Amino acid sequence: MEKYQGCLKAQRFITENTAGRRSFLEDDSDFFYFGLASSFAVDESQKIIPSKATRRMEKKVQVFYCSGTPYTRTRMTHTIEVVAIASFLAKFLGLNVSLARAIAAGHDIGHVPFGHLGERFLSKKLAGKFRHNAFSTIVAEFIERSGGGLNLSYETLEGIYHHSGDWKNFDYKLPQEYLVVKIADKLAYTVADYNDAMRMGYISKKNDCFEKMGSSQRKRIANVLRAVIKESAEKGKVSFEKSEMAEIFSSASNFMFENVYAEADKDIDFSILEKAYKRIGESEIFSQCDPVIVFALINEEDVNAIALASEDSAIEDLGIKEILKNIKGLKVDDFASFPFKKEDFLA
C-alpha cells in the first residue's frame, strides 16, 4: 500500500489560498494558536469540540434505543470513529487532514433524537424533508454561542452539509475532503452498527457480506480502506464504486437497512414522539420556539420526559432550557435556501 501513499496530494484543498471565509471577522489571537494551526484546525479544536452541540451527542442514540449497555454507540462515539477514519484516509491520500477532521467532528451535531426515524417524523411536520445535515449547519451558525454561531469556515460548513447521501454522484468540483468524510461516515456506521446489532440480538447469525469484508470490525475497516485507497489511486480521485470490495460493502449496507434499521425502528413507540411534539407546541416553556427545532435539539430521554409530563413543572429543568433563548423566534422555514451560498459566509 505504501506506493499509493500521497497519491492525491496534488488535489489537496489548499487552506492558505481560499479558506478562512467566515460569516464575521474574529480576532484569531483568541484561539492561542499563534498562526501555527489552520482555520480548519481552529474550527475543530476550538469551536466544534467545545460546543454544546457536541456535548448533546453524548446523550443521543446512534441506532439502538434503551440498549441497557454502555457498549452500543451513541452519536458521540460514532462521531469519534468518523473523525478517526476520515483523518487516516485523508492523510494517506495526501489530502487536507484538518479540513476532513473539522467536517467529521461537526457532521452530526444537528442529528435528531431517534436517528433517522426522528428525521422522518419531523419531515411529516414540515412541507419538505427534514435534513440533519442542513440542520447541523443551522445549529453551528445560528444556535450555538447564544445564537451568535460558531463562525466556522465556509468549507467546514459546506462539507458538513454534503456529508450525507450517495457518494456515487459526487460533484468533483467540490473539495474531495468532503467525499472522504462521506465515505468515512458510512463505513463507520455500517460496520459499527453491525457490531452493535450482533450485541443486541438483532442479528442471530453472521452475515456473509460482512464476513467477506473481514472477520472482525478492525479487519473490515482496514480492508475497506485498502480498497478505497487502491481505487482512488488508480482513478486519480477519491473513489469507492467499482471494486469487488465496493460491491460487498454496498450489499452489507443494504442488509443493514433492510434487516436491522427497520427492525430497530419498530421498537420505538411512535406515539411518544407525537405526544412530545404536541406538548412542545402547547407548553409555555417553549413559547415562541419552533417545535421542530426544539424536538431536533433534545435527546431521547427528553422526548420521553416531555411526552409523559402532565404539567410544565415536570419538564422545566430539562437541559434544553439553557439554550431556549438562542432559538426563540427561529423558524426552520427561515433556512429553506440551503445549501449555503458562498456569499452568505463571506466576512
Sequence and secondary structure as in RCSB ss.txt:
>XXXX:A:sequence
MEKYQGCLKAQRFITENTAGRRSFLEDDSDFFYFGLASSFAVDESQKIIPSKATRRMEKKVQVFYCSGTPYTRTR
MTHTIEVVAIASFLAKFLGLNVSLARAIAAGHDIGHVPFGHLGERFLSKKLAGKFRHNAFSTIVAEFIERSGGGL
NLSYETLEGIYHHSGDWKNFDYKLPQEYLVVKIADKLAYTVADYNDAMRMGYISKKNDCFEKMGSSQRKRIANVL
RAVIKESAEKGKVSFEKSEMAEIFSSASNFMFENVYAEADKDIDFSILEKAYKRIGESEIFSQCDPVIVFALINE
EDVNAIALASEDSAIEDLGIKEILKNIKGLKVDDFASFPFKKEDFLA
>XXXX:A:secstr
 GGGTTTTGGG   HHHH    SS   GGGG  TT S HHHHIIIIIITTSHHHHHGGGSBSS TT SSTTS BH
HHHHHHHHHHHHHHHHHHT  HHHHHHHHHHTTTT  TTHHHHHHHHHHHSSS   HHHHHHHIIIIITTTTT  
   HHHHHHHHTSSS GGG  TTS HHHHHHHHHHHHHHHHHHHHHHHHHTS SS  HHHHHH SSHHHHHHHHH
HHHHHHHHHHTS   SSSHHHHHHHHHHHHHIIIIIHHHHHTS HHHHHHHHHHHHH GGGTTS HHHHHHHS H
HHHHHHHH SSGGGTTTSGGGGGHHHHTT  GGGGTT S  GGGG  
